[in-house]
Amino acid sequence: MTLPSLPSTVVPLRNRPAWAALTDHFTKIRTIHLRQLFADDSERSKRFTTETLGLYFDYSKNRITAETISLLIELAEQSGLRHHIDAMFAGEKINITEQRAVLHVALRAPKSEQISVDGTDVVPEVHAVLDKMAQFAEQVRSGAWKGHTGKRIRNVINIGIGGSDLGPVMAYEALKYYSQRDLTFRFISNVDGTDFVEATRDLDAEETLFVVCSKTFTTLETMTNAHTARDWMLKAVSDEKAVARHFVAVSTNRVKVEEFGIDSANMFGFWDWVGGRYSMDSAIGLSTMISIGPEQFSRMLSGFHAMDEHFRTAPFERNLPVLMGLLVVWYNGFFDAQTVAVLPYEQYLKRFPAYLQQLTMESNGKHVTLDGNQVDYQTGPIYWGEPGTNGQHSFYQLIHQGTKLIPCDFIAFGQALNSLGNHHDLLLANVFAQAEALAFGRTAEEVRAAGTPEWLVPHRTFEGNRPSTTILAERLTPETLGKLIALYEHSVFTQGTVWQIDSFDQWGVELGKVLAEKIVPELEKADEPSLKHDSSTNALIRQYRQLRRAKD
Ligand code: F6P
């Protein structure tokens, strides 16, 4: 089969000339300290800062020189990145293992644009769904949409998991400042019944609307929670007709939605060319739109679109997602960095690292190339993080003085949404200080000069030379959020292109699902089942059955 997305000239990563050149270059640069790089070049900050779309992107505190960047860009070119970007925007089926186009960029395309999949322009369909969402969102927000018993909807519960949950929760938290405060939003994802019970315990079913989000409408967790929600609703309002007023669905699977009993008039669709982890700006964002309103939602889409256009058109040396993705390739491939920490100094972004975990790791956690060969290099790093300053009092010790190299992305804003005394200056002083401390550290001489006893000097020394990138924007708005998310989406794309993997499938989640389906009847069976797993799994199942009996 021919690979639709890559030019035939793309050779395996290690055989690309730029990779060999980077390997050489790395041996020269690996021991050079950021202290020296800054001392040698008074223009360094300017040289390695790009300001675009209102994002000040300072990557000067990375272990790079101008040569590193130009070699990384050569690598991107030799990896067919330009061609791959064009292929994505042209609706080619670059998700080759599922034979699907990858067109989350169409979700935020303005009405005037045309983006075709299999010869059909999808932009009008996207806008038709957005219009339907807007109409519904306004009805809920204004109180015009009533529950079955005539009460106003006051609670909106999103049921979904993975991409059908993480985006909605993250966006709700991130944009809470802009939300309609007389509506309560909850999110149920885990099949652990506690998630459902705690989310609903203080709510009046008659005032509650469930938004059931599932691309496939077959996901075990979501379907289980949706059925439990229906039972919960019908217990309070004993009339099947209530389902129509209290449940809406977001899915690509009309048949399954109807089977569940949700009227397809209350269904908001999307398309197989939207991956779950790339879907928060599709109808999966319905709860977000109810929360912030259609106008702010559309500002968020403009932010996404601005970054899409930047990614598509900007030269690689000034292209934020390309630079960000190439830095990941650099640390991952040469410094053996296993992780990337994302550290937003903005409380509203508290769920941003969790959201990025699915985006990055489900996308680039792959061990074979597009043509099915085992990779002989590292692919997707582990993304993780917490908002600052909390992380400083938790895991930053390891980043500063541990034995692992952890490149950090710091994200901060010039203006606080909630201005309170000098809180914001203190917050920002901390983010700048952390990046400075990581890069420059504190030498033994400096520690001694501060009067530290000799035995304590090694403990108080910071070797520094720990890389970070700082992204500074004016204010967290829906538009800025859109830009930030698209920045990471396209950074993931850049990484996946260099590694020549399919960033848009997720076969790795399948096996566990299949095995769980097999185990469920073994747990539910009244008689002792005959178990054919390995001895450990057999014993765990027996032990569970026994423990459960002990409760009865
Ligand atoms: O199990 C992984 C996954 O397929 C994700 O890719 C997806 O976001 C999630 O499950 C939820 O899937 P769905 O939206 O079809 O319920």
Boltz pocket constraint, residues with backbone or C-beta under 6 A from the ligand:
constraints:
  - pocket:
      binder: B
      contacts: [[A, 161], [A, 162], [A, 163], [A, 164], [A, 213], [A, 214], [A, 215], [A, 216], [A, 217], [A, 218], [A, 219], [A, 222], [A, 276], [A, 277], [A, 362], [A, 506], [A, 509]]
      max_distance: 6.0
